[in-house]
């Protein structure tokens, strides 16, 4: 299930900010930043069912089994 776009025009701005946050990081540092970001966002969402649905959606979108 692909989710609704809730960012609208701000989606590109967020993507650019995310890429800027990774600027100059090593691959390991970039992975660590992503892990911290996921945990912070998960805490902000705060609903296990929603989080599991998001994991499923991301896995399907990446075609990971």
Secondary structure, 3 states (H helix, E strand, C coil): CCCCCCCCCHHHHHHHHHHHHHCCCCHHHHHHHHHHHHHHHHHHHCCHHHHHHHHHHHHHHCCCC
